[in-house]
Amino acid sequence: MRVEVGGDLESFRAAARGLLARGILPEQVHFTDEQGRQGSLLAPEAVPVSAPGTGLTVPPAFLELAERVACHRSPERWSLLYRVLWRLTHGERKLLEVESDPDVYPVLMLSKAVQRDAHKMKAFVRFRRVEREGEEYFIAWHRPEHLIVRYVAPFFARRFPSMRWSILTPEASVSWDLERLTFGPGVPRSEAPEADVLEEMWGTYYASVFNPARLNVRAMRAEMPKKHWATLPEARLIPELVRQAPVRTERMVQPRIEVSAASLFLPGQRDLASLAQAAQGCRACPLHERATHTVFGEGPVGARLMLVGEQPGDTEDREGKPFIGPAGQLLDEVLAGVGLKREELYVTNAVKHFGWTGDEKQRLHAKPGRREVLACKAWLDAEVAQVKPKMIVCLGATAAQSFLGPGFRINLSRGQIFETPWAKAWMATYHPSALLRMPDERARAQARVHFEEDLRKAAATVRGLVEGRAHAE
């Protein structure tokens, strides 16, 4: 019997219901589909597949497996799924636990191939900025191995909720308008936008975090296949970075001193108490002239997690303590919600003096410039050197740029974890004050969800690093 499937999981489910109801054996069916069509997928929590009138159901694990397998290009995927489905509904409820089973094993291999492809899409999509009707828009082009656009699209909607973007592939496209995902036909590579300034920034960032001491060319080629290099701005840097790796590795083992204006004010004794006292006399930039206090970081030496904000606010400047104003109260609330204790963290700012405009009755926040950030960098480096955190979380773009330079963008890299020279794990997320300033209630609520997710992820990462070290020792 030949059964045509529309190329998506929903079509397969409809066909499978009818086949099961009629008692059609797997060997009696030959499935065909519309190759390349990327249709709708069924979420794992949806109603289980069942044959009308039979009362037969399948485990939720099969639905999750089928969702991935449906994205594979193999024309055999429907036959493989139906064989497993038949056995699950005819007395072998625990079939999926037998991974070596001749029917289960090939299905698992298809599922893993789709998972790998989805991972590469998440890692290798690079957006290019364009102007569309006077508004900023981001477009990326990618060539996946399998039919995964609908499967992966929700990840990008969660990852970049405040960007308008489109991801184009040869067989399907998806767009996000800040509210919903819409899907369309494929687009050839020739219609994708050319390189933009973001690619230069990304190249600068990639070169700054490239660790020559951990270079493994074979592993790099396996994880970053050459077919993706055309859309990866960092790919053109790889040959030169590989060539320079031995020299850069040698330099990494030598002491590095970050030169900034504040280095002139660093004390000979570099413990946190001495640093905090010396910082009170810092005159490295003009911000000290109008500030009430130098607001140094607070927290224990050896804190596993360090939070770095932009600069003190009005309340912090008057009291001389970091993160005690409205933004600090929101931060404390979220920290408690994700299981982090403020007193166990080290909390500081990239800039130690409050920059403001207006008069004493209404002091308005003024974002520090690159000059102020660089001037204060020596204090931040000294804090990192003393605390030795396992993870650093930067709150806001200014804090992140104090480490990685002005090319870093929160809306492109928020929530991603990187290994850096400053800490084993490094992440940037929103500054809590940014949430407080958002005028749109819906956007503010969504941003808070992402902020909480990022700090929860940071807490889990720190726990993993601590447990890994304890296990190793």
Sequence and secondary structure as in RCSB ss.txt:
>XXXX:A:sequence
MRVEVGGDLESFRAAARGLLARGILPEQVHFTDEQGRQGSLLAPEAVPVSAPGTGLTVPPAFLELAERVACHRSP
ERWSLLYRVLWRLTHGERKLLEVESDPDVYPVLMLSKAVQRDAHKMKAFVRFRRVEREGEEYFIAWHRPEHLIVR
YVAPFFARRFPSMRWSILTPEASVSWDLERLTFGPGVPRSEAPEADVLEEMWGTYYASVFNPARLNVRAMRAEMP
KKHWATLPEARLIPELVRQAPVRTERMVQPRIEVSAASLFLPGQRDLASLAQAAQGCRACPLHERATHTVFGEGP
VGARLMLVGEQPGDTEDREGKPFIGPAGQLLDEVLAGVGLKREELYVTNAVKHFGWTGDEKQRLHAKPGRREVLA
CKAWLDAEVAQVKPKMIVCLGATAAQSFLGPGFRINLSRGQIFETPWAKAWMATYHPSALLRMPDERARAQARVH
FEEDLRKAAATVRGLVEGRAHAE
>XXXX:A:secstr
 EEEE SSHHHHHHHHHHHHHHT  GGG EEEE TT       TTS     TTT     HHHHHHHHHHTTS  T
THHHHHHHHHHHHTTT TTGGG TTSTTHHHHHHHHHHHHHHHHHHHHH   EEEEETTEEEEEEE   SSS HH
HHHHHHHHHSTTS EEEE SSEEEEE SS EEEEE   GGGS    HHHHHHHHHHHHH  GGG  HHHHHHHS 
GGGGGG GGGGGHHHHHHHHHHHHHHHTS      GGGGG  SS SHHHHHHHHTT  SSGGGGT S     BS 
TT SEEEEES   HHHHHHT SS SHHHHHHHHHHHHTT  GGGSEEEESS S  EEEETTEEEE    HHHHHH
HHHHHHHHHHHH  SEEEEESHHHHHHHH TT  HHHHTT  B  SS SEEEEE  HHHHHH   HHHHHHHHHH
HHHHHHHHHHHHHHHHHHHHHH 
